[in-house]
Amino acid sequence: MSRNNIVHGSEEPLQSEITDGEQIIRATDKIIFWGALFTSLLLLLFFFNYAVPGLQEIHLGKKELADNSEELKKDVLYKKMISQLNRDVQGLARKYNSYTSGQSYMVINTTDNRFLLYRNKKLIREGLCSSGSYKMLQTLEGRSWIFKTPKGKFWVQGKITNPTWKRPDWSFVEEGLPIPPEDHNSRYEYGVLGDYALSLGDGYLIHGTIYKRFIGMPVTHGCVRLGDEDLKTIYNTLSIGSKVYIF
């Protein structure tokens, strides 16, 4: 076999492959062209059939909402409701201002055993305190006490330095001791309430304690216990008549 036959024999199928490739490319171009055209027609149909009506509905909906709003404002019942809401808001604002006046006041959270001290509506101090344990003490004779801190709105009714604790009956019952006469010397203990005390009425006090490790826990018999520095700041900030909110 000659060299020429070998060469020509290898070139003939190459030419055939090029021709077939061109045909495939042309067919592919046609498919892409008609596919793109078909897709464009579908998008146009979707736009005019769905998108345009949807935009029109949104526009009409906004217009209808605006029209309804104007009609609503003219409704007598609607006007009454708005007027009542405005009165309620004003009443709540007055109530809030009465609770948070420019004077100093204190808030006591018995759930978390924390206090907040305010002056001119600004928080100036916060910290831990101790409140009632909610334990019950009973005697064989049927007397009972529940040691809880009262909740509500109170006023400072008295301020005392170096307070003396006059032990109530439950104090002796708790220790298993006989209850002494009302003015017996055993009822008076000195130095157990700290340097200061503020009276909230009905025997409830805000005072110090010698059991500082228990501050932040519900361990008292109803009074509110504070650390020395916190107690001093509160005593010097609150006046007779200052509000104390306990919740």
One Martini backbone bead per residue (centre of mass of N, CA, C, O) as a GRO file, in nm:
protein
  247
    1MET     BB    1   0.098   0.034   0.023
    2SER     BB    2   0.071   0.360  -0.016
    3ARG     BB    3   0.107   0.666   0.135
    4ASN     BB    4  -0.136   0.804  -0.011
    5ASN     BB    5  -0.354   0.608   0.079
    6ILE     BB    6  -0.326   0.665   0.377
    7VAL     BB    7  -0.389   0.959   0.380
    8HIS     BB    8  -0.664   0.961   0.231
    9GLY     BB    9  -0.797   0.760   0.420
   10SER     BB   10  -0.787   0.968   0.675
   11GLU     BB   11  -0.943   1.226   0.543
   12GLU     BB   12  -1.233   1.137   0.474
   13PRO     BB   13  -1.363   1.107   0.762
   14LEU     BB   14  -1.304   1.406   0.854
   15GLN     BB   15  -1.492   1.546   0.654
   16SER     BB   16  -1.747   1.405   0.753
   17GLU     BB   17  -1.739   1.511   1.043
   18ILE     BB   18  -1.767   1.815   0.979
   19THR     BB   19  -2.039   1.797   0.837
   20ASP     BB   20  -2.195   1.680   1.076
   21GLY     BB   21  -2.131   1.911   1.275
   22GLU     BB   22  -2.273   2.138   1.124
   23GLN     BB   23  -2.555   2.012   1.138
   24ILE     BB   24  -2.578   2.003   1.443
   25ILE     BB   25  -2.542   2.306   1.495
   26ARG     BB   26  -2.785   2.401   1.326
   27ALA     BB   27  -2.996   2.239   1.481
   28THR     BB   28  -2.938   2.366   1.756
   29ASP     BB   29  -2.998   2.659   1.679
   30LYS     BB   30  -3.294   2.609   1.610
   31ILE     BB   31  -3.381   2.505   1.884
   32ILE     BB   32  -3.301   2.756   2.044
   33PHE     BB   33  -3.471   2.961   1.891
   34TRP     BB   34  -3.752   2.824   1.928
   35GLY     BB   35  -3.733   2.807   2.236
   36ALA     BB   36  -3.709   3.111   2.294
   37LEU     BB   37  -3.967   3.195   2.151
   38PHE     BB   38  -4.161   3.019   2.320
   39THR     BB   39  -4.083   3.138   2.597
   40SER     BB   40  -4.162   3.432   2.533
   41LEU     BB   41  -4.460   3.374   2.479
   42LEU     BB   42  -4.523   3.264   2.761
   43LEU     BB   43  -4.444   3.520   2.920
   44LEU     BB   44  -4.648   3.706   2.784
   45LEU     BB   45  -4.900   3.551   2.862
   46PHE     BB   46  -4.854   3.567   3.168
   47PHE     BB   47  -4.847   3.872   3.197
   48PHE     BB   48  -5.137   3.933   3.074
   49ASN     BB   49  -5.303   3.714   3.250
   50TYR     BB   50  -5.166   3.784   3.554
   51ALA     BB   51  -4.997   4.037   3.622
   52VAL     BB   52  -5.182   4.268   3.533
   53PRO     BB   53  -5.434   4.193   3.704
   54GLY     BB   54  -5.281   4.199   3.973
   55LEU     BB   55  -5.204   4.498   3.969
   56GLN     BB   56  -5.493   4.601   3.949
   57GLU     BB   57  -5.591   4.482   4.220
   58ILE     BB   58  -5.398   4.634   4.401
   59HIS     BB   59  -5.492   4.915   4.321
   60LEU     BB   60  -5.790   4.874   4.393
   61GLY     BB   61  -5.742   4.794   4.687
   62LYS     BB   62  -5.619   5.063   4.778
   63LYS     BB   63  -5.861   5.234   4.697
   64GLU     BB   64  -6.069   5.083   4.870
   65LEU     BB   65  -5.924   5.131   5.141
   66ALA     BB   66  -5.938   5.437   5.130
   67ASP     BB   67  -6.242   5.457   5.106
   68ASN     BB   68  -6.304   5.303   5.370
   69SER     BB   69  -6.152   5.496   5.557
   70GLU     BB   70  -6.330   5.742   5.502
   71GLU     BB   71  -6.594   5.604   5.589
   72LEU     BB   72  -6.504   5.528   5.877
   73LYS     BB   73  -6.461   5.823   5.983
   74LYS     BB   74  -6.787   5.876   5.955
   75ASP     BB   75  -6.847   5.684   6.167
   76VAL     BB   76  -6.996   5.688   6.472
   77LEU     BB   77  -6.878   5.439   6.617
   78TYR     BB   78  -6.584   5.499   6.549
   79LYS     BB   79  -6.567   5.770   6.696
   80LYS     BB   80  -6.630   5.658   6.977
   81MET     BB   81  -6.393   5.463   6.998
   82ILE     BB   82  -6.165   5.672   6.964
   83SER     BB   83  -6.248   5.850   7.202
   84GLN     BB   84  -6.216   5.628   7.419
   85LEU     BB   85  -5.918   5.564   7.365
   86ASN     BB   86  -5.814   5.849   7.434
   87ARG     BB   87  -5.913   5.846   7.728
   88ASP     BB   88  -5.756   5.596   7.819
   89VAL     BB   89  -5.473   5.705   7.760
   90GLN     BB   90  -5.491   5.952   7.947
   91GLY     BB   91  -5.546   5.790   8.204
   92LEU     BB   92  -5.283   5.623   8.199
   93ALA     BB   93  -5.092   5.866   8.204
   94ARG     BB   94  -5.186   5.976   8.479
   95LYS     BB   95  -5.125   5.719   8.639
   96TYR     BB   96  -4.826   5.704   8.574
   97ASN     BB   97  -4.754   5.987   8.693
   98SER     BB   98  -4.850   5.916   8.983
   99TYR     BB   99  -4.639   5.681   9.019
  100THR     BB  100  -4.406   5.876   8.856
  101SER     BB  101  -4.292   6.099   9.006
  102GLY     BB  102  -4.050   6.334   9.100
  103GLN     BB  103  -4.031   6.171   9.328
  104SER     BB  104  -3.929   5.947   9.540
  105TYR     BB  105  -3.901   5.586   9.482
  106MET     BB  106  -4.004   5.236   9.535
  107VAL     BB  107  -3.921   4.902   9.415
  108ILE     BB  108  -4.053   4.567   9.490
  109ASN     BB  109  -3.937   4.236   9.415
  110THR     BB  110  -4.050   3.926   9.546
  111THR     BB  111  -3.955   3.719   9.334
  112ASP     BB  112  -3.638   3.832   9.300
  113ASN     BB  113  -3.533   4.009   9.526
  114ARG     BB  114  -3.568   4.326   9.432
  115PHE     BB  115  -3.459   4.668   9.391
  116LEU     BB  116  -3.584   5.007   9.314
  117LEU     BB  117  -3.447   5.341   9.278
  118TYR     BB  118  -3.606   5.663   9.253
  119ARG     BB  119  -3.531   5.987   9.083
  120ASN     BB  120  -3.686   6.168   8.868
  121LYS     BB  121  -3.743   5.892   8.699
  122LYS     BB  122  -3.461   5.775   8.796
  123LEU     BB  123  -3.231   5.537   8.820
  124ILE     BB  124  -3.004   5.504   9.117
  125ARG     BB  125  -3.086   5.208   9.237
  126GLU     BB  126  -2.986   4.857   9.276
  127GLY     BB  127  -3.090   4.531   9.428
  128LEU     BB  128  -3.091   4.333   9.698
  129CYS     BB  129  -3.338   4.139   9.880
  130SER     BB  130  -3.575   4.052  10.140
  131SER     BB  131  -3.856   3.841  10.181
  132GLY     BB  132  -4.106   3.654  10.227
  133SER     BB  133  -4.150   3.296  10.283
  134TYR     BB  134  -4.449   3.166  10.321
  135LYS     BB  135  -4.467   3.059  10.595
  136MET     BB  136  -4.613   2.848  10.848
  137LEU     BB  137  -4.745   2.913  11.182
  138GLN     BB  138  -4.840   2.694  11.455
  139THR     BB  139  -5.055   2.618  11.717
  140LEU     BB  140  -5.227   2.425  11.942
  141GLU     BB  141  -5.450   2.665  11.978
  142GLY     BB  142  -5.474   2.790  11.656
  143ARG     BB  143  -5.255   2.966  11.586
  144SER     BB  144  -5.152   3.179  11.299
  145TRP     BB  145  -4.886   3.230  11.047
  146ILE     BB  146  -4.798   3.426  10.752
  147PHE     BB  147  -4.484   3.495  10.588
  148LYS     BB  148  -4.563   3.787  10.421
  149THR     BB  149  -4.540   4.026  10.178
  150PRO     BB  150  -4.697   4.288  10.100
  151LYS     BB  151  -4.903   4.409   9.833
  152GLY     BB  152  -4.851   4.732   9.676
  153LYS     BB  153  -4.935   5.055   9.792
  154PHE     BB  154  -4.704   5.266   9.965
  155TRP     BB  155  -4.592   5.446  10.261
  156VAL     BB  156  -4.388   5.642  10.434
  157GLN     BB  157  -4.444   5.669  10.796
  158GLY     BB  158  -4.137   5.613  10.894
  159LYS     BB  159  -3.821   5.712  11.061
  160ILE     BB  160  -3.537   5.516  11.179
  161THR     BB  161  -3.283   5.509  11.418
  162ASN     BB  162  -3.172   5.261  11.577
  163PRO     BB  163  -3.353   5.012  11.590
  164THR     BB  164  -3.599   4.834  11.778
  165TRP     BB  165  -3.700   4.510  11.851
  166LYS     BB  166  -4.029   4.392  11.890
  167ARG     BB  167  -4.134   4.100  11.984
  168PRO     BB  168  -4.349   3.885  11.880
  169ASP     BB  169  -4.517   3.604  11.939
  170TRP     BB  170  -4.395   3.423  11.707
  171SER     BB  171  -4.100   3.434  11.805
  172PHE     BB  172  -4.150   3.238  12.048
  173VAL     BB  173  -4.289   3.005  11.906
  174GLU     BB  174  -4.053   2.939  11.709
  175GLU     BB  175  -3.862   2.873  11.980
  176GLY     BB  176  -4.039   2.740  12.213
  177LEU     BB  177  -4.152   2.978  12.383
  178PRO     BB  178  -4.287   3.162  12.603
  179ILE     BB  179  -4.519   3.409  12.630
  180PRO     BB  180  -4.484   3.720  12.715
  181PRO     BB  181  -4.544   4.003  12.810
  182GLU     BB  182  -4.574   4.291  12.637
  183ASP     BB  183  -4.335   4.453  12.837
  184HIS     BB  184  -4.112   4.266  12.826
  185ASN     BB  185  -3.769   4.253  12.801
  186SER     BB  186  -3.759   4.003  12.593
  187ARG     BB  187  -3.882   4.177  12.345
  188TYR     BB  188  -3.604   4.333  12.332
  189GLU     BB  189  -3.393   4.418  12.049
  190TYR     BB  190  -3.056   4.501  11.959
  191GLY     BB  191  -2.909   4.537  11.633
  192VAL     BB  192  -3.102   4.358  11.413
  193LEU     BB  193  -3.200   4.617  11.202
  194GLY     BB  194  -2.987   4.809  11.200
  195ASP     BB  195  -2.958   5.164  11.142
  196TYR     BB  196  -3.235   5.139  10.978
  197ALA     BB  197  -3.592   5.244  10.933
  198LEU     BB  198  -3.899   5.182  10.747
  199SER     BB  199  -4.233   5.254  10.764
  200LEU     BB  200  -4.551   5.090  10.628
  201GLY     BB  201  -4.717   4.959  10.831
  202ASP     BB  202  -4.837   4.705  11.029
  203GLY     BB  203  -4.518   4.631  11.107
  204TYR     BB  204  -4.378   4.711  10.846
  205LEU     BB  205  -4.035   4.692  10.722
  206ILE     BB  206  -3.739   4.863  10.632
  207HIS     BB  207  -3.431   4.684  10.685
  208GLY     BB  208  -3.187   4.538  10.836
  209THR     BB  209  -2.914   4.289  10.898
  210ILE     BB  210  -2.725   4.005  11.030
  211TYR     BB  211  -2.819   3.821  10.766
  212LYS     BB  212  -2.652   3.874  10.482
  213ARG     BB  213  -2.644   3.587  10.334
  214PHE     BB  214  -2.978   3.612  10.275
  215ILE     BB  215  -2.966   3.809  10.063
  216GLY     BB  216  -3.210   3.730   9.804
  217MET     BB  217  -3.412   3.586   9.998
  218PRO     BB  218  -3.707   3.415  10.118
  219VAL     BB  219  -3.684   3.477  10.488
  220THR     BB  220  -3.899   3.643  10.604
  221HIS     BB  221  -4.184   3.776  10.809
  222GLY     BB  222  -4.237   4.051  10.587
  223CYS     BB  223  -4.011   4.208  10.568
  224VAL     BB  224  -3.748   4.424  10.442
  225ARG     BB  225  -3.425   4.342  10.349
  226LEU     BB  226  -3.097   4.502  10.378
  227GLY     BB  227  -2.819   4.634  10.310
  228ASP     BB  228  -2.636   4.880  10.436
  229GLU     BB  229  -2.592   5.068  10.185
  230ASP     BB  230  -2.876   5.054  10.073
  231LEU     BB  231  -3.023   5.155  10.323
  232LYS     BB  232  -2.888   5.432  10.341
  233THR     BB  233  -2.979   5.539  10.064
  234ILE     BB  234  -3.285   5.505  10.109
  235TYR     BB  235  -3.310   5.675  10.366
  236ASN     BB  236  -3.192   5.943  10.221
  237THR     BB  237  -3.415   5.950   9.982
  238LEU     BB  238  -3.652   5.897  10.150
  239SER     BB  239  -3.964   6.010  10.264
  240ILE     BB  240  -4.224   6.115  10.404
  241GLY     BB  241  -4.456   5.972  10.166
  242SER     BB  242  -4.316   5.786  10.009
  243LYS     BB  243  -4.321   5.554   9.763
  244VAL     BB  244  -4.414   5.195   9.774
  245TYR     BB  245  -4.368   4.919   9.555
  246ILE     BB  246  -4.525   4.594   9.576
  247PHE     BB  247  -4.483   4.260   9.381
   0.00000   0.00000   0.00000
